[in-house]
Amino acid sequence: MKSDNVGSSGQRINALIKCFNIIEELKERGSVGVSDLAAALDMPTSTVYVYLQTLEELEYVIADEGEYRLSLRFLDIGCRVRNRLDVFSAARHEMIDLSQETGETVGIGVVENGKRVELWQIEGEDAINDKIHVGEHTYLHWTSLGKTLLASLSDEEIDRIVDRQGLPKATENTITDRAELLEEVEQIRRQGFTIEDEERKVGIRSVSVPLTDVDGNTVAALGINAPKNKMVPQRCDEYVSRLKRKANVISIRYNY
């Protein structure tokens, strides 16, 4: 008989799952004691302590006055992964220019495991802090970046994502109906840009465009976020034009 901890096709390694459950809980809580962490995870305190001690020895967890937190080694890993993506290298300088030109927040996102991942963002001098952080994973239908990425997928891929994740609501404006989402996806494909109107966060509107490879496949999405009272229709049109010009430059750098 195979042990539950022996990895093979279709089989999980339970110890590894427990380890990452601890990491995820620390990510959410920031800093927490062993007993509270064990209670949250419904695990024996002694077991959690052993995992934490091991993670501390490997320098992935920091112990501080009886509580534990994740170390900055995770930042090192994330930055290294991101910096190996050619589209980030191609986009970074143009994003800085765009944030200076508009004064707003400029972000780039990619799709991974059916989610939008915020690869990087930079805030201009007039930007507000909308509390989106680098590395954030959100549902694709919540944001303009996500919907741009969603529109690059086939309808069959979209159906699989919706079947697996559903269409949870972030605000009253979030699309939660599959047919409505597919209708908007078709519109995004036709017009070549996406507008998000308070669908993830009340008071925030954003626009985005795809970044493509030499074959026209979308590899990332580039967008601008701003308060809704500033992002009026005329400003949306202006920002879409700016985004498309930058996207052309980025795609050339990415491809050549």
C-alpha positions as CSV (number, residue, x, y, z in Angstrom):
1,M,0.0,0.0,0.0
2,K,1.3,3.5,-0.9
3,S,1.7,6.0,1.9
4,D,-0.4,9.2,1.7
5,N,2.8,11.1,1.8
6,V,4.3,9.5,-1.3
7,G,3.8,11.6,-4.4
8,S,2.5,10.1,-7.6
9,S,0.0,11.0,-10.3
10,G,-3.2,12.1,-8.7
11,Q,-1.8,11.8,-5.1
12,R,-1.0,14.5,-2.6
13,I,1.8,14.8,-0.2
14,N,0.0,15.7,3.1
15,A,3.0,17.1,4.9
16,L,3.6,19.6,2.0
17,I,-0.1,20.6,2.1
18,K,0.1,21.3,5.8
19,C,3.2,23.3,5.4
20,F,1.7,25.6,2.7
21,N,-1.5,25.9,4.8
22,I,0.7,27.3,7.5
23,I,2.4,29.7,5.1
24,E,-1.0,30.9,3.7
25,E,-2.3,31.5,7.2
26,L,0.8,33.5,8.1
27,K,0.4,35.4,4.8
28,E,-3.1,36.5,5.9
29,R,-2.4,37.2,9.6
30,G,1.0,38.8,9.3
31,S,2.2,37.7,12.7
32,V,0.7,35.1,15.0
33,G,1.5,32.8,18.0
34,V,1.7,29.1,17.7
35,S,-1.5,28.4,19.7
36,D,-3.6,30.8,17.6
37,L,-2.1,29.4,14.4
38,A,-2.8,25.9,15.4
39,A,-6.4,26.7,16.4
40,A,-7.0,28.5,13.1
41,L,-5.7,25.5,11.1
42,D,-7.3,22.9,13.4
43,M,-3.9,21.2,13.9
44,P,-2.1,20.1,17.1
45,T,0.0,22.9,18.6
46,S,3.0,20.6,18.8
47,T,2.8,19.8,15.1
48,V,2.5,23.4,14.1
49,Y,5.5,24.2,16.3
50,V,7.7,21.6,14.5
51,Y,6.7,23.0,11.1
52,L,7.5,26.6,12.2
53,Q,10.8,25.6,13.7
54,T,11.7,23.9,10.4
55,L,10.6,26.9,8.3
56,E,12.6,29.2,10.7
57,E,15.7,27.1,10.3
58,L,15.3,27.3,6.5
59,E,14.9,31.2,6.9
60,Y,11.4,31.3,5.5
61,V,9.8,32.2,8.8
62,I,11.0,34.7,11.5
63,A,10.3,34.3,15.2
64,D,9.8,37.5,17.1
65,E,8.7,37.7,20.7
66,G,6.7,34.5,20.7
67,E,5.1,35.1,17.3
68,Y,5.9,34.0,13.8
69,R,5.8,35.8,10.5
70,L,7.0,35.1,6.9
71,S,10.4,36.2,6.0
72,L,11.5,38.4,3.0
73,R,12.9,35.3,1.3
74,F,9.4,35.0,-0.3
75,L,9.9,38.5,-1.7
76,D,13.2,37.4,-3.2
77,I,11.6,34.4,-4.8
78,G,8.7,36.4,-6.2
79,C,10.9,39.1,-7.7
80,R,13.2,36.6,-9.3
81,V,10.2,34.8,-10.9
82,R,8.8,38.1,-12.1
83,N,12.1,39.4,-13.5
84,R,12.5,36.3,-15.6
85,L,9.3,37.2,-17.5
86,D,10.3,39.0,-20.7
87,V,7.0,41.0,-20.8
88,F,7.8,42.6,-17.5
89,S,11.2,43.7,-18.7
90,A,9.7,45.1,-21.9
91,A,6.9,46.9,-20.1
92,R,8.6,48.4,-17.0
93,H,10.1,51.6,-18.6
94,E,6.9,52.3,-20.6
95,M,4.8,51.9,-17.5
96,I,7.0,54.5,-15.6
97,D,6.5,56.9,-18.5
98,L,2.8,56.3,-18.5
99,S,2.4,56.9,-14.8
100,Q,4.3,60.2,-15.2
101,E,2.2,61.3,-18.1
102,T,-1.1,60.6,-16.5
103,G,-0.3,60.9,-12.8
104,E,-2.3,57.7,-12.2
105,T,-1.7,54.1,-11.2
106,V,-0.4,51.9,-14.0
107,G,-0.5,48.1,-13.7
108,I,0.4,45.0,-15.6
109,G,-1.2,41.6,-15.0
110,V,-0.9,38.1,-16.3
111,V,-3.2,35.1,-16.0
112,E,-2.0,32.1,-13.9
113,N,-4.2,29.2,-12.7
114,G,-7.3,31.0,-13.8
115,K,-6.6,34.2,-11.8
116,R,-5.3,37.7,-12.6
117,V,-1.9,38.2,-11.0
118,E,-0.7,41.8,-10.5
119,L,2.8,41.5,-11.9
120,W,3.8,45.1,-11.1
121,Q,2.3,48.6,-10.7
122,I,3.5,52.1,-10.3
123,E,1.7,55.1,-8.9
124,G,1.8,58.6,-10.5
125,E,1.9,61.8,-8.5
126,D,-2.0,62.1,-8.5
127,A,-2.7,58.4,-7.9
128,I,-4.8,57.1,-5.0
129,N,-3.8,54.0,-3.1
130,D,-6.4,51.5,-4.1
131,K,-4.7,48.8,-2.0
132,I,-3.8,46.5,-4.9
133,H,-0.5,44.9,-4.1
134,V,2.1,43.4,-6.4
135,G,1.5,39.6,-6.6
136,E,-2.2,39.9,-5.8
137,H,-4.4,37.1,-7.2
138,T,-8.0,38.0,-8.0
139,Y,-10.8,36.5,-10.0
140,L,-10.4,37.4,-13.7
141,H,-13.9,38.9,-13.9
142,W,-13.3,41.5,-11.2
143,T,-10.8,43.8,-12.9
144,S,-10.1,45.4,-16.3
145,L,-6.8,43.6,-16.5
146,G,-8.5,40.3,-15.6
147,K,-11.3,40.8,-18.2
148,T,-8.7,41.6,-20.9
149,L,-6.9,38.4,-20.1
150,L,-10.2,36.5,-20.0
151,A,-11.1,37.8,-23.4
152,S,-7.8,36.2,-24.7
153,L,-9.0,32.8,-23.8
154,S,-11.4,30.6,-25.7
155,D,-15.0,30.3,-24.6
156,E,-14.3,26.7,-23.6
157,E,-11.4,27.8,-21.3
158,I,-13.6,30.5,-19.8
159,D,-16.4,28.0,-19.1
160,R,-13.9,25.7,-17.4
161,I,-12.7,28.6,-15.2
162,V,-16.2,29.6,-14.3
163,D,-17.2,26.0,-13.6
164,R,-14.2,25.7,-11.2
165,Q,-14.3,29.1,-9.5
166,G,-17.8,30.4,-10.0
167,L,-18.5,34.2,-10.4
168,P,-18.3,35.6,-6.9
169,K,-19.2,39.2,-6.2
170,A,-16.8,41.9,-5.1
171,T,-19.2,44.8,-5.4
172,E,-22.8,45.4,-6.6
173,N,-21.4,46.1,-10.1
174,T,-19.5,42.8,-10.4
175,I,-20.7,40.5,-13.2
176,T,-22.1,37.4,-11.7
177,D,-24.0,36.0,-14.7
178,R,-22.2,33.7,-17.1
179,A,-24.1,34.9,-20.2
180,E,-23.5,38.5,-19.3
181,L,-19.8,37.8,-18.8
182,L,-19.5,36.1,-22.2
183,E,-21.3,39.0,-23.8
184,E,-18.8,41.5,-22.4
185,V,-15.9,39.3,-23.4
186,E,-17.2,39.4,-27.0
187,Q,-17.4,43.2,-26.8
188,I,-13.8,43.4,-25.4
189,R,-12.5,41.2,-28.3
190,R,-14.2,43.5,-30.8
191,Q,-13.1,46.8,-29.4
192,G,-9.6,45.8,-28.2
193,F,-9.8,47.3,-24.7
194,T,-11.7,46.8,-21.4
195,I,-13.4,49.2,-19.0
196,E,-14.0,48.2,-15.4
197,D,-16.6,50.3,-13.6
198,E,-16.5,49.8,-9.8
199,E,-16.6,46.0,-10.3
200,R,-13.8,45.2,-7.8
201,K,-13.8,48.3,-5.6
202,V,-16.4,51.0,-5.1
203,G,-15.2,54.4,-6.5
204,I,-12.5,53.0,-8.8
205,R,-12.7,52.8,-12.6
206,S,-10.0,51.3,-14.8
207,V,-9.2,50.7,-18.4
208,S,-6.8,48.1,-19.9
209,V,-5.5,46.7,-23.2
210,P,-3.7,43.5,-24.2
211,L,0.0,43.0,-24.7
212,T,0.6,40.6,-27.5
213,D,3.3,38.4,-28.9
214,V,4.4,38.2,-32.5
215,D,1.5,35.9,-33.3
216,G,-1.1,38.2,-31.8
217,N,-1.5,36.1,-28.6
218,T,-2.2,38.0,-25.4
219,V,0.7,37.5,-22.9
220,A,-0.3,40.2,-20.4
221,A,-2.6,43.2,-19.9
222,L,-1.7,46.8,-19.3
223,G,-4.1,49.1,-17.5
224,I,-4.7,52.4,-15.7
225,N,-6.7,52.8,-12.4
226,A,-8.2,56.1,-11.2
227,P,-11.1,57.4,-9.1
228,K,-14.4,57.2,-10.9
229,N,-15.0,61.0,-10.7
230,K,-11.7,61.5,-12.6
231,M,-12.1,58.6,-15.1
232,V,-15.0,60.2,-17.0
233,P,-15.8,58.9,-20.5
234,Q,-13.6,61.4,-22.3
235,R,-10.7,60.5,-19.9
236,C,-11.3,56.8,-20.5
237,D,-10.9,57.4,-24.3
238,E,-7.7,59.4,-23.7
239,Y,-6.2,56.7,-21.5
240,V,-7.2,53.9,-23.9
241,S,-5.3,55.7,-26.7
242,R,-2.3,56.2,-24.5
243,L,-2.4,52.5,-23.4
244,K,-2.6,51.3,-27.0
245,R,0.4,53.4,-28.0
246,K,2.5,52.0,-25.1
247,A,1.2,48.5,-25.8
248,N,2.6,48.8,-29.4
249,V,6.0,49.8,-28.1
250,I,6.0,47.1,-25.4
251,S,5.0,44.4,-27.8
252,I,7.8,45.4,-30.2
253,R,10.3,45.2,-27.3
254,Y,8.9,41.9,-26.1
255,N,8.9,40.3,-29.6
256,Y,12.2,41.7,-30.9
